[in-house]
Amino acid sequence: MKLPIYMDNHSTTPCDPRVVDAMLPYFTEKFGNSASRNHSFGWEAEEGVDQARKHIANLIHADAKEIVFTSGATESDNLALKGVVEMYKEKGDHIITTSTEHRAVIDAAKSLEKKGVKVTYLPVDKAGRVDPDDVRNAITDKTILISIMLANNEIGTIHPIAEIGRIAKEKGVLFHCDATQGVGKIPVDVQELGVDLMSFTAHKIYGPKGIGALYVRRKAPRVRLAPMIDGGGHERGMRSGTLPVPLVVGFGKAIELCAQEMPEESVRTMALRDRLQDGIMGAMEEVYLNGHPTERLPGNLNISFAYVEGEALLMGVKEIALSSGSACTSATLEPSYVLRALGVGSDLAHSSIRFGIGRFTTPEEVEYTIDRMIKAVNHLREMSPLYEMAKEGVDLKTVQWAVH
Ligand SMILES: *Cc1c(COP(=O)(O)O)cnc(C)c1O
Protein backbone atom coordinates (compact mmCIF):
# COMPACT_ATOMS: atom_id res chain seq x y z
CA MET A 1 0.00 0.00 0.00
CA LYS A 2 1.24 3.46 -0.94
CA LEU A 3 0.79 6.68 1.04
CA PRO A 4 -0.84 9.16 0.83
CA ILE A 5 -4.27 7.56 0.41
CA TYR A 6 -6.87 9.33 -1.71
CA MET A 7 -10.32 9.04 -0.15
CA ASP A 8 -11.94 12.26 -1.36
CA ASN A 9 -13.62 11.01 -4.54
CA HIS A 10 -16.60 13.38 -4.25
CA SER A 11 -14.24 16.32 -4.84
CA THR A 12 -12.62 14.88 -7.90
CA THR A 13 -11.32 11.57 -9.21
CA PRO A 14 -8.09 10.61 -10.97
CA CYS A 15 -8.33 10.14 -14.71
CA ASP A 16 -8.60 6.45 -15.54
CA PRO A 17 -5.46 5.49 -17.57
CA ARG A 18 -7.78 4.09 -20.28
CA VAL A 19 -9.34 7.56 -20.55
CA VAL A 20 -5.92 9.18 -20.96
CA ASP A 21 -5.04 6.69 -23.72
CA ALA A 22 -8.24 7.51 -25.58
CA MET A 23 -7.53 11.26 -25.35
CA LEU A 24 -3.87 11.34 -26.39
CA PRO A 25 -4.23 11.07 -30.21
CA TYR A 26 -6.63 14.03 -30.15
CA PHE A 27 -3.88 16.36 -28.89
CA THR A 28 -1.50 15.51 -31.73
CA GLU A 29 -2.46 13.62 -34.94
CA LYS A 30 -6.20 14.20 -34.62
CA PHE A 31 -5.99 17.85 -33.58
CA GLY A 32 -8.65 19.21 -35.95
CA ASN A 33 -11.45 21.60 -35.06
CA SER A 34 -14.62 19.53 -34.93
CA ALA A 35 -16.49 22.45 -36.52
CA SER A 36 -14.24 22.47 -39.61
CA ARG A 37 -16.48 21.03 -42.32
CA ASN A 38 -14.13 21.18 -45.29
CA HIS A 39 -11.31 18.74 -44.58
CA SER A 40 -10.43 15.39 -43.08
CA PHE A 41 -8.86 16.92 -39.95
CA GLY A 42 -12.23 18.43 -39.06
CA TRP A 43 -14.13 15.26 -39.96
CA GLU A 44 -11.82 13.12 -37.82
CA ALA A 45 -12.30 15.36 -34.79
CA GLU A 46 -16.03 15.49 -35.41
CA GLU A 47 -16.16 11.71 -35.47
CA GLY A 48 -14.47 11.59 -32.05
CA VAL A 49 -16.99 14.09 -30.69
CA ASP A 50 -19.96 12.22 -32.20
CA GLN A 51 -18.81 8.94 -30.66
CA ALA A 52 -18.45 10.54 -27.23
CA ARG A 53 -21.84 12.23 -27.51
CA LYS A 54 -23.44 8.86 -28.28
CA HIS A 55 -21.82 7.12 -25.30
CA ILE A 56 -22.94 9.92 -23.00
CA ALA A 57 -26.50 10.01 -24.37
CA ASN A 58 -26.81 6.20 -24.16
CA LEU A 59 -25.87 6.07 -20.48
CA ILE A 60 -28.69 8.45 -19.50
CA HIS A 61 -31.19 7.19 -22.13
CA ALA A 62 -31.18 10.43 -24.10
CA ASP A 63 -30.64 11.28 -27.77
CA ALA A 64 -27.17 12.46 -28.81
CA LYS A 65 -28.69 15.76 -30.03
CA GLU A 66 -29.82 16.48 -26.47
CA ILE A 67 -26.27 16.68 -25.07
CA VAL A 68 -24.74 20.18 -24.80
CA PHE A 69 -21.05 20.25 -23.85
CA THR A 70 -19.94 22.81 -21.25
CA SER A 71 -16.82 23.41 -19.15
CA GLY A 72 -18.26 21.41 -16.22
CA ALA A 73 -21.28 21.00 -13.98
CA THR A 74 -20.94 24.52 -12.56
CA GLU A 75 -21.48 25.95 -16.04
CA SER A 76 -24.25 23.42 -16.78
CA ASP A 77 -26.11 24.44 -13.60
CA ASN A 78 -25.74 28.13 -14.44
CA LEU A 79 -26.88 27.60 -18.03
CA ALA A 80 -29.91 25.59 -16.90
CA LEU A 81 -31.11 28.10 -14.31
CA LYS A 82 -30.21 31.35 -16.06
CA GLY A 83 -31.04 30.04 -19.54
CA VAL A 84 -34.55 28.94 -18.51
CA VAL A 85 -35.28 32.08 -16.48
CA GLU A 86 -34.29 34.34 -19.40
CA MET A 87 -36.15 32.28 -22.02
CA TYR A 88 -39.38 31.82 -20.08
CA LYS A 89 -39.58 35.22 -18.33
CA GLU A 90 -42.92 36.02 -19.99
CA LYS A 91 -44.36 32.87 -18.41
CA GLY A 92 -43.25 33.44 -14.83
CA ASP A 93 -40.56 34.47 -12.39
CA HIS A 94 -40.51 31.75 -9.73
CA ILE A 95 -38.12 28.83 -9.29
CA ILE A 96 -38.06 26.07 -6.68
CA THR A 97 -34.92 24.41 -5.34
CA THR A 98 -33.65 22.97 -2.03
CA SER A 99 -31.45 24.34 0.72
CA THR A 100 -28.85 21.56 0.25
CA GLU A 101 -28.01 22.01 -3.45
CA HIS A 102 -24.42 22.39 -4.62
CA ARG A 103 -23.09 25.95 -4.49
CA ALA A 104 -23.34 26.13 -8.30
CA VAL A 105 -27.15 25.96 -8.06
CA ILE A 106 -27.55 27.94 -4.80
CA ASP A 107 -25.33 30.77 -5.98
CA ALA A 108 -26.92 30.88 -9.46
CA ALA A 109 -30.32 31.12 -7.73
CA LYS A 110 -29.02 33.87 -5.41
CA SER A 111 -27.75 35.83 -8.40
CA LEU A 112 -31.17 35.48 -10.08
CA GLU A 113 -32.86 36.70 -6.87
CA LYS A 114 -30.87 39.94 -7.18
CA LYS A 115 -32.52 40.40 -10.59
CA GLY A 116 -36.01 40.01 -9.14
CA VAL A 117 -36.57 36.27 -9.58
CA LYS A 118 -38.40 34.64 -6.67
CA VAL A 119 -36.73 31.51 -5.31
CA THR A 120 -38.17 28.95 -2.88
CA TYR A 121 -35.50 26.95 -1.02
CA LEU A 122 -37.28 23.84 0.24
CA PRO A 123 -36.18 22.23 3.51
CA VAL A 124 -35.04 18.60 3.76
CA ASP A 125 -35.71 15.95 6.43
CA LYS A 126 -33.03 14.80 8.86
CA ALA A 127 -31.71 12.27 6.33
CA GLY A 128 -31.40 15.03 3.74
CA ARG A 129 -34.39 14.20 1.53
CA VAL A 130 -36.89 16.67 0.15
CA ASP A 131 -40.60 15.79 0.48
CA PRO A 132 -42.27 15.63 -2.98
CA ASP A 133 -45.45 17.06 -1.39
CA ASP A 134 -43.47 20.16 -0.41
CA VAL A 135 -42.45 20.50 -4.06
CA ARG A 136 -46.08 20.18 -5.17
CA ASN A 137 -47.27 22.73 -2.60
CA ALA A 138 -44.59 25.25 -3.58
CA ILE A 139 -45.64 25.35 -7.25
CA THR A 140 -47.60 28.47 -8.27
CA ASP A 141 -48.81 29.63 -11.68
CA LYS A 142 -45.60 31.69 -11.90
CA THR A 143 -43.27 28.72 -11.38
CA ILE A 144 -41.07 28.08 -14.43
CA LEU A 145 -38.39 25.75 -13.04
CA ILE A 146 -37.73 23.16 -10.34
CA SER A 147 -34.04 22.40 -9.71
CA ILE A 148 -33.27 19.49 -7.38
CA MET A 149 -30.09 17.42 -7.30
CA LEU A 150 -30.02 13.65 -7.74
CA ALA A 151 -27.51 12.87 -4.97
CA ASN A 152 -25.94 15.23 -2.49
CA ASN A 153 -22.19 15.78 -2.71
CA GLU A 154 -21.62 15.89 1.07
CA ILE A 155 -23.93 13.25 2.53
CA GLY A 156 -24.70 11.20 -0.60
CA THR A 157 -28.46 11.23 0.03
CA ILE A 158 -30.48 10.39 -3.09
CA HIS A 159 -33.65 12.46 -3.62
CA PRO A 160 -36.96 10.94 -4.87
CA ILE A 161 -36.36 12.42 -8.34
CA ALA A 162 -38.84 10.25 -10.32
CA GLU A 163 -41.67 11.29 -8.01
CA ILE A 164 -40.75 14.96 -8.34
CA GLY A 165 -40.49 14.46 -12.11
CA ARG A 166 -44.09 13.23 -12.23
CA ILE A 167 -45.27 16.28 -10.27
CA ALA A 168 -43.34 18.64 -12.54
CA LYS A 169 -44.85 17.04 -15.63
CA GLU A 170 -48.37 17.09 -14.20
CA LYS A 171 -48.01 20.82 -13.39
CA GLY A 172 -46.25 21.68 -16.66
CA VAL A 173 -43.12 23.01 -14.93
CA LEU A 174 -39.60 22.35 -16.30
CA PHE A 175 -37.41 20.15 -14.12
CA HIS A 176 -33.63 20.48 -13.86
CA CYS A 177 -31.54 17.95 -11.95
CA ASP A 178 -27.88 18.32 -10.95
CA ALA A 179 -26.92 14.67 -11.30
CA THR A 180 -23.17 15.22 -11.04
CA GLN A 181 -22.64 12.80 -8.15
CA GLY A 182 -25.03 10.17 -9.50
CA VAL A 183 -24.25 9.78 -13.21
CA GLY A 184 -21.82 6.91 -13.74
CA LYS A 185 -22.33 5.57 -10.22
CA ILE A 186 -26.03 4.70 -10.08
CA PRO A 187 -28.42 4.05 -12.99
CA VAL A 188 -29.77 7.31 -14.44
CA ASP A 189 -32.57 7.38 -17.02
CA VAL A 190 -33.88 10.82 -17.96
CA GLN A 191 -37.14 9.32 -19.24
CA GLU A 192 -37.85 7.39 -16.05
CA LEU A 193 -36.84 10.32 -13.88
CA GLY A 194 -38.94 12.79 -15.87
CA VAL A 195 -36.05 15.25 -16.02
CA ASP A 196 -35.97 18.01 -18.69
CA LEU A 197 -32.46 19.32 -18.00
CA MET A 198 -29.60 17.50 -16.31
CA SER A 199 -26.07 18.57 -15.32
CA PHE A 200 -23.02 16.36 -14.92
CA THR A 201 -19.25 16.46 -15.30
CA ALA A 202 -16.33 14.23 -16.34
CA HIS A 203 -13.89 14.75 -13.47
CA LYS A 204 -16.13 13.08 -10.88
CA ILE A 205 -16.22 9.86 -12.93
CA TYR A 206 -12.55 9.29 -13.80
CA GLY A 207 -12.55 11.67 -16.78
CA PRO A 208 -10.66 14.94 -17.30
CA LYS A 209 -11.36 18.26 -15.56
CA GLY A 210 -12.85 21.10 -17.59
CA ILE A 211 -15.58 19.26 -19.49
CA GLY A 212 -19.20 18.71 -18.52
CA ALA A 213 -22.60 18.40 -20.12
CA LEU A 214 -26.11 19.66 -19.88
CA TYR A 215 -28.85 17.34 -21.12
CA VAL A 216 -31.58 19.46 -22.74
CA ARG A 217 -34.83 17.65 -23.62
CA ARG A 218 -35.90 18.05 -27.27
CA LYS A 219 -39.33 16.42 -27.21
CA ALA A 220 -42.31 16.51 -24.84
CA PRO A 221 -41.50 19.19 -23.96
CA ARG A 222 -38.97 20.83 -26.27
CA VAL A 223 -36.86 22.89 -23.85
CA ARG A 224 -35.47 26.17 -25.08
CA LEU A 225 -32.59 28.01 -23.42
CA ALA A 226 -31.19 31.50 -23.73
CA PRO A 227 -27.40 31.04 -24.23
CA MET A 228 -24.96 32.60 -21.76
CA ILE A 229 -22.13 32.63 -24.30
CA ASP A 230 -22.70 34.02 -27.79
CA GLY A 231 -20.54 33.13 -30.76
CA GLY A 232 -20.32 30.61 -33.57
CA GLY A 233 -23.55 28.84 -32.70
CA HIS A 234 -21.96 25.58 -31.54
CA GLU A 235 -23.99 23.08 -29.50
CA ARG A 236 -27.26 24.03 -31.22
CA GLY A 237 -26.70 27.67 -30.35
CA MET A 238 -26.84 27.03 -26.61
CA ARG A 239 -23.11 27.11 -25.92
CA SER A 240 -20.80 28.66 -28.48
CA GLY A 241 -17.07 28.02 -28.53
CA THR A 242 -14.72 25.50 -30.17
CA LEU A 243 -15.14 22.13 -28.47
CA PRO A 244 -12.11 20.85 -26.49
CA VAL A 245 -12.06 17.65 -28.56
CA PRO A 246 -9.56 15.69 -26.37
CA LEU A 247 -11.63 16.43 -23.26
CA VAL A 248 -14.88 15.51 -25.01
CA VAL A 249 -13.34 12.21 -26.16
CA GLY A 250 -12.08 11.55 -22.61
CA PHE A 251 -15.53 12.32 -21.18
CA GLY A 252 -17.08 9.84 -23.62
CA LYS A 253 -14.52 7.14 -22.73
CA ALA A 254 -15.06 7.74 -18.99
CA ILE A 255 -18.82 7.32 -19.45
CA GLU A 256 -18.36 4.21 -21.59
CA LEU A 257 -16.25 2.63 -18.82
CA CYS A 258 -18.82 3.57 -16.16
CA ALA A 259 -21.58 2.00 -18.24
CA GLN A 260 -19.61 -1.24 -18.55
CA GLU A 261 -18.37 -1.43 -14.98
CA MET A 262 -21.18 0.11 -12.93
CA PRO A 263 -22.89 -3.13 -11.87
CA GLU A 264 -19.65 -4.59 -10.51
CA GLU A 265 -18.14 -1.31 -9.35
CA SER A 266 -21.14 -0.13 -7.33
CA VAL A 267 -21.23 -3.43 -5.42
CA ARG A 268 -17.50 -3.23 -4.70
CA THR A 269 -17.47 0.42 -3.59
CA MET A 270 -20.54 -0.14 -1.42
CA ALA A 271 -18.94 -3.15 0.29
CA LEU A 272 -15.81 -1.10 1.02
CA ARG A 273 -17.95 1.80 2.26
CA ASP A 274 -19.95 -0.51 4.55
CA ARG A 275 -16.75 -2.02 5.93
CA LEU A 276 -15.39 1.50 6.60
CA GLN A 277 -18.65 2.52 8.26
CA ASP A 278 -18.87 -0.58 10.47
CA GLY A 279 -15.17 -0.53 11.30
CA ILE A 280 -15.27 3.06 12.50
CA MET A 281 -18.73 3.23 14.03
CA GLY A 282 -18.47 -0.16 15.72
CA ALA A 283 -15.29 0.79 17.55
CA MET A 284 -16.28 4.12 19.07
CA GLU A 285 -19.10 5.71 21.00
CA GLU A 286 -20.77 9.01 20.09
CA VAL A 287 -20.21 8.78 16.36
CA TYR A 288 -23.15 9.68 14.12
CA LEU A 289 -23.93 8.88 10.50
CA ASN A 290 -24.99 11.91 8.44
CA GLY A 291 -27.33 11.33 5.49
CA HIS A 292 -29.74 8.57 4.61
CA PRO A 293 -28.93 5.06 5.93
CA THR A 294 -29.87 3.36 2.64
CA GLU A 295 -30.87 5.92 -0.04
CA ARG A 296 -27.27 6.96 -0.39
CA LEU A 297 -24.48 6.87 -3.00
CA PRO A 298 -22.50 3.62 -2.85
CA GLY A 299 -19.13 5.28 -2.12
CA ASN A 300 -20.32 7.93 0.35
CA LEU A 301 -19.76 8.00 4.10
CA ASN A 302 -20.22 11.10 6.26
CA ILE A 303 -19.71 10.77 10.01
CA SER A 304 -19.72 13.22 12.94
CA PHE A 305 -17.28 12.45 15.76
CA ALA A 306 -18.62 14.16 18.89
CA TYR A 307 -16.08 16.17 20.97
CA VAL A 308 -13.61 16.26 18.11
CA GLU A 309 -12.95 19.13 15.70
CA GLY A 310 -13.12 17.93 12.09
CA GLU A 311 -10.21 20.13 11.04
CA ALA A 312 -8.08 18.90 13.94
CA LEU A 313 -8.90 15.32 13.01
CA LEU A 314 -7.83 15.91 9.40
CA MET A 315 -4.53 17.33 10.66
CA GLY A 316 -4.09 14.14 12.69
CA VAL A 317 -4.49 11.87 9.65
CA LYS A 318 -2.62 13.93 7.07
CA GLU A 319 -1.63 10.89 5.01
CA ILE A 320 -5.32 10.28 4.15
CA ALA A 321 -7.10 12.75 1.84
CA LEU A 322 -10.57 13.46 3.29
CA SER A 323 -12.95 16.40 3.61
CA SER A 324 -14.37 17.98 6.73
CA GLY A 325 -17.77 19.58 7.19
CA SER A 326 -16.22 22.95 7.86
CA ALA A 327 -15.39 25.26 5.02
CA CYS A 328 -12.36 27.22 6.18
CA THR A 329 -12.65 29.60 3.26
CA SER A 330 -13.31 32.73 5.26
CA ALA A 331 -12.08 34.07 8.58
CA THR A 332 -15.07 32.47 10.27
CA LEU A 333 -15.01 28.70 10.23
CA GLU A 334 -18.54 28.04 8.90
CA PRO A 335 -20.03 24.62 9.52
CA SER A 336 -21.50 22.90 6.44
CA TYR A 337 -24.83 24.44 5.36
CA VAL A 338 -25.90 20.98 4.18
CA LEU A 339 -25.48 19.42 7.64
CA ARG A 340 -27.12 22.45 9.27
CA ALA A 341 -30.13 21.97 6.95
CA LEU A 342 -30.51 18.40 8.26
CA GLY A 343 -30.81 19.84 11.76
CA VAL A 344 -27.30 18.76 12.80
CA GLY A 345 -26.12 21.10 15.57
CA SER A 346 -23.14 23.29 14.78
CA ASP A 347 -20.88 21.29 17.17
CA LEU A 348 -21.56 18.02 15.38
CA ALA A 349 -21.41 19.74 11.97
CA HIS A 350 -17.92 20.97 12.88
CA SER A 351 -16.93 17.45 13.84
CA SER A 352 -17.97 15.79 10.56
CA ILE A 353 -15.74 14.02 8.05
CA ARG A 354 -16.65 12.95 4.51
CA PHE A 355 -15.10 9.77 3.14
CA GLY A 356 -15.34 9.16 -0.61
CA ILE A 357 -14.62 5.62 -1.77
CA GLY A 358 -13.86 5.29 -5.48
CA ARG A 359 -12.83 2.99 -8.31
CA PHE A 360 -9.21 2.80 -7.15
CA THR A 361 -9.81 2.44 -3.40
CA THR A 362 -8.40 -0.85 -2.05
CA PRO A 363 -9.44 -3.00 0.95
CA GLU A 364 -5.98 -2.36 2.49
CA GLU A 365 -6.56 1.40 2.31
CA VAL A 366 -9.93 0.99 4.02
CA GLU A 367 -8.40 -1.08 6.86
CA TYR A 368 -5.59 1.43 7.30
CA THR A 369 -8.11 4.28 7.42
CA ILE A 370 -10.29 2.54 10.03
CA ASP A 371 -7.27 1.99 12.25
CA ARG A 372 -5.97 5.54 11.87
CA MET A 373 -9.37 7.15 12.46
CA ILE A 374 -9.95 5.21 15.69
CA LYS A 375 -6.52 6.15 17.02
CA ALA A 376 -6.80 9.81 15.99
CA VAL A 377 -10.29 10.26 17.45
CA ASN A 378 -9.35 8.55 20.71
CA HIS A 379 -6.22 10.66 20.95
CA LEU A 380 -8.11 13.94 20.47
CA ARG A 381 -10.83 12.89 22.90
CA GLU A 382 -8.25 12.02 25.57
CA MET A 383 -7.10 15.64 25.40
CA SER A 384 -10.63 17.04 25.48
CA PRO A 385 -11.93 18.28 28.86
CA LEU A 386 -15.45 18.35 27.38
CA TYR A 387 -15.27 14.66 26.56
CA GLU A 388 -13.97 13.91 30.06
CA MET A 389 -16.87 15.81 31.65
CA ALA A 390 -19.39 14.06 29.40
CA LYS A 391 -17.93 10.68 30.35
CA GLU A 392 -18.26 11.55 34.02
CA GLY A 393 -21.94 12.04 33.40
CA VAL A 394 -22.06 15.85 33.32
CA ASP A 395 -24.79 17.10 30.98
CA LEU A 396 -22.86 19.72 29.02
CA LYS A 397 -26.04 21.57 28.11
CA THR A 398 -26.66 22.40 31.79
CA VAL A 399 -23.11 23.62 32.51
CA GLN A 400 -22.90 27.27 33.50
CA TRP A 401 -19.71 28.55 31.86
CA ALA A 402 -17.97 31.41 33.69
CA VAL A 403 -17.91 34.57 31.61
CA HIS A 404 -14.89 36.80 32.01
C1 LIG B 1 -18.60 18.80 -8.35
C2 LIG B 1 -20.02 19.22 -8.44
C3 LIG B 1 -20.41 20.31 -9.23
C4 LIG B 1 -19.41 21.17 -9.96
O1 LIG B 1 -18.84 20.49 -11.02
P1 LIG B 1 -17.61 21.12 -11.83
O2 LIG B 1 -17.49 20.27 -13.05
O3 LIG B 1 -16.42 20.99 -10.92
O4 LIG B 1 -17.94 22.53 -12.15
C5 LIG B 1 -21.76 20.61 -9.29
N1 LIG B 1 -22.67 19.89 -8.63
C6 LIG B 1 -22.34 18.84 -7.85
C7 LIG B 1 -23.40 18.08 -7.15
C8 LIG B 1 -21.01 18.47 -7.73
O5 LIG B 1 -20.68 17.44 -6.96
PDBQT file of the ligand as one rigid body, heavy atoms in Angstrom, charges set to zero:
ROOT
HETATM    1  C1  LIG A 501     -18.604  18.804  -8.353  1.00  0.00    +0.000 C 
HETATM    2  C2  LIG A 501     -20.023  19.221  -8.438  1.00  0.00    +0.000 A 
HETATM    3  C3  LIG A 501     -20.410  20.313  -9.226  1.00  0.00    +0.000 A 
HETATM    4  C4  LIG A 501     -19.415  21.170  -9.963  1.00  0.00    +0.000 C 
HETATM    5  O1  LIG A 501     -18.841  20.487 -11.025  1.00  0.00    +0.000 OA
HETATM    6  P1  LIG A 501     -17.609  21.117 -11.832  1.00  0.00    +0.000 P 
HETATM    7  O2  LIG A 501     -17.490  20.272 -13.048  1.00  0.00    +0.000 OA
HETATM    8  O3  LIG A 501     -16.423  20.990 -10.915  1.00  0.00    +0.000 OA
HETATM    9  O4  LIG A 501     -17.942  22.528 -12.149  1.00  0.00    +0.000 OA
HETATM   10  C5  LIG A 501     -21.761  20.609  -9.292  1.00  0.00    +0.000 A 
HETATM   11  N1  LIG A 501     -22.672  19.890  -8.632  1.00  0.00    +0.000 NA
HETATM   12  C6  LIG A 501     -22.340  18.839  -7.853  1.00  0.00    +0.000 A 
HETATM   13  C7  LIG A 501     -23.404  18.081  -7.147  1.00  0.00    +0.000 C 
HETATM   14  C8  LIG A 501     -21.007  18.467  -7.735  1.00  0.00    +0.000 A 
HETATM   15  O5  LIG A 501     -20.683  17.438  -6.955  1.00  0.00    +0.000 OA
ENDROOT
TORSDOF 0
